[in-house]
Amino acid sequence: INTTSPNAQLEIKSSDQANPTITDGLIIPKIDIFPSTNPTAAQQGMMVYLTTTSGVNFPGFYYWDNKALPSPNWVAIGNGSSSSFTHYIGELYGGGIVVAVWKESGVEKGLIASLVNMKTSSNNELIGWSGTVNALVPLPGATSLVNGMSNTNAIVAQNATANMAATICKSFNGGGFNDWYLPSIWELDECYKAAFVVSSVLGSLNSFQYNTYWSSTERDANYAYYKYFDAGYNYYSTKGNTYYVRAVRRF
């Protein structure tokens, strides 16, 4: 199209490559939902543009993959679905390293871990949980499995003693950001799952230690949860014990 000497079975040239018009493009067939009957091997590679959210699939370009496992399926191209992301685990971003990515209602979210372990003013990496070791954190409490920011704020409100796990994370400003916090136990799980990638990117010096890390999730008045990166399990310990601490933030 627009050429008498094509370089392929089909070549489409713009009206003016240096000064294109708004119609110098190719429109792929648009569909509001996927066909009720799946295509076959004869349509392998067929491409469409989904205009609306259909189930777990967000608007964007898709192609039919008749050889997809575990069954033939429509596969997203680029940013078209919940399986496509701008950011990735191991990316140096937002003042740290990305350890988890997900989408909420189609909006990309992520968890970032600091590039280094936290240290006290005396350069110690083994840090206590809080300056209060025998009392429940007052409401809203610090029992959330997923909201480390809320936990951290509640812990610091109870006791703002410096050089403790929550206070040291809250005052951290890595990358110029001031919204770091002590991860909840499930957020710490995501750090553990990304430990191999973190170690590969940051090297052994700044990777997670083969040891125990505090979470911000309280069990009761005397105990808080930690994750043992050696074996991968979660348990709880008295708040007065000292463990490693890694700050996190979200985007």
Solvent accessible surface area in square Angstrom, and as a share of the most:
residue,aa,sasa,rsa
1,I,113,0.57
2,N,102,0.52
3,T,33,0.19
4,T,143,0.83
5,S,82,0.53
6,P,73,0.46
7,N,130,0.67
8,A,62,0.48
9,Q,190,0.85
10,L,121,0.60
11,E,37,0.16
12,I,77,0.39
13,K,91,0.38
14,S,44,0.28
15,S,75,0.49
16,D,67,0.35
17,Q,168,0.75
18,A,100,0.78
19,N,107,0.55
20,P,81,0.51
21,T,78,0.45
22,I,179,0.91
23,T,112,0.65
24,D,46,0.24
25,G,64,0.61
26,L,128,0.63
27,I,138,0.70
28,I,28,0.14
29,P,89,0.56
30,K,131,0.56
31,I,40,0.20
32,D,91,0.47
33,I,122,0.62
34,F,30,0.13
35,P,65,0.41
36,S,125,0.81
37,T,109,0.63
38,N,89,0.46
39,P,20,0.12
40,T,78,0.45
41,A,68,0.53
42,A,92,0.71
43,Q,66,0.29
44,Q,81,0.36
45,G,44,0.43
46,M,75,0.34
47,M,74,0.33
48,V,11,0.06
49,Y,68,0.26
50,L,0,0.00
51,T,47,0.27
52,T,65,0.38
53,T,77,0.45
54,S,25,0.16
55,G,74,0.71
56,V,113,0.65
57,N,38,0.19
58,F,48,0.20
59,P,55,0.35
60,G,8,0.07
61,F,87,0.36
62,Y,1,0.00
63,Y,67,0.26
64,W,2,0.01
65,D,25,0.13
66,N,40,0.20
67,K,163,0.69
68,A,20,0.16
69,L,167,0.83
70,P,138,0.87
71,S,60,0.39
72,P,59,0.37
73,N,83,0.43
74,W,19,0.07
75,V,48,0.28
76,A,23,0.18
77,I,69,0.35
78,G,53,0.51
79,N,116,0.59
80,G,2,0.02
81,S,6,0.04
82,S,42,0.27
83,S,92,0.59
84,S,16,0.11
85,F,70,0.29
86,T,94,0.55
87,H,30,0.14
88,Y,133,0.51
89,I,75,0.38
90,G,7,0.07
91,E,29,0.13
92,L,108,0.54
93,Y,84,0.32
94,G,13,0.13
95,G,24,0.23
96,G,2,0.02
97,I,0,0.00
98,V,0,0.00
99,V,2,0.01
100,A,6,0.05
101,V,35,0.20
102,W,70,0.25
103,K,47,0.20
104,E,84,0.38
105,S,114,0.73
106,G,28,0.27
107,V,87,0.50
108,E,37,0.16
109,K,64,0.27
110,G,0,0.00
111,L,2,0.01
112,I,0,0.00
113,A,0,0.00
114,S,0,0.00
115,L,66,0.33
116,V,62,0.36
117,N,12,0.06
118,M,7,0.03
119,K,94,0.40
120,T,20,0.11
121,S,103,0.67
122,S,90,0.58
123,N,108,0.55
124,N,71,0.37
125,E,52,0.23
126,L,78,0.39
127,I,2,0.01
128,G,9,0.08
129,W,0,0.00
130,S,4,0.03
131,G,33,0.32
132,T,28,0.16
133,V,67,0.38
134,N,110,0.56
135,A,40,0.31
136,L,107,0.53
137,V,7,0.04
138,P,79,0.49
139,L,169,0.84
140,P,110,0.69
141,G,8,0.08
142,A,0,0.00
143,T,85,0.49
144,S,34,0.22
145,L,72,0.36
146,V,76,0.43
147,N,67,0.35
148,G,0,0.00
149,M,64,0.29
150,S,38,0.24
151,N,1,0.00
152,T,0,0.00
153,N,64,0.33
154,A,8,0.06
155,I,1,0.01
156,V,26,0.15
157,A,90,0.70
158,Q,45,0.20
159,N,35,0.18
160,A,74,0.58
161,T,62,0.36
162,A,71,0.55
163,N,55,0.28
164,M,48,0.21
165,A,0,0.00
166,A,1,0.01
167,T,16,0.09
168,I,22,0.11
169,C,0,0.00
170,K,84,0.36
171,S,87,0.56
172,F,48,0.20
173,N,99,0.51
174,G,14,0.14
175,G,62,0.59
176,G,71,0.68
177,F,73,0.30
178,N,130,0.66
179,D,50,0.26
180,W,2,0.01
181,Y,5,0.02
182,L,0,0.00
183,P,0,0.00
184,S,0,0.00
185,I,6,0.03
186,W,132,0.46
187,E,9,0.04
188,L,0,0.00
189,D,28,0.15
190,E,54,0.24
191,C,0,0.00
192,Y,72,0.27
193,K,137,0.58
194,A,3,0.02
195,A,25,0.19
196,F,162,0.67
197,V,48,0.28
198,V,0,0.00
199,S,42,0.27
200,S,76,0.49
201,V,68,0.39
202,L,36,0.18
203,G,31,0.30
204,S,99,0.64
205,L,154,0.76
206,N,52,0.26
207,S,12,0.08
208,F,18,0.07
209,Q,54,0.24
210,Y,168,0.64
211,N,65,0.33
212,T,10,0.06
213,Y,0,0.00
214,W,0,0.00
215,S,0,0.00
216,S,0,0.00
217,T,2,0.01
218,E,5,0.02
219,R,106,0.39
220,D,44,0.23
221,A,28,0.22
222,N,67,0.34
223,Y,72,0.27
224,A,0,0.00
225,Y,59,0.23
226,Y,27,0.10
227,K,9,0.04
228,Y,60,0.23
229,F,12,0.05
230,D,53,0.28
231,A,65,0.50
232,G,19,0.19
233,Y,106,0.40
234,N,59,0.30
235,Y,111,0.42
236,Y,55,0.21
237,S,10,0.06
238,T,59,0.34
239,K,1,0.00
240,G,49,0.47
241,N,63,0.32
242,T,68,0.39
243,Y,42,0.16
244,Y,33,0.13
245,V,0,0.00
246,R,1,0.00
247,A,0,0.00
248,V,0,0.00
249,R,19,0.07
250,R,96,0.35
251,F,55,0.23
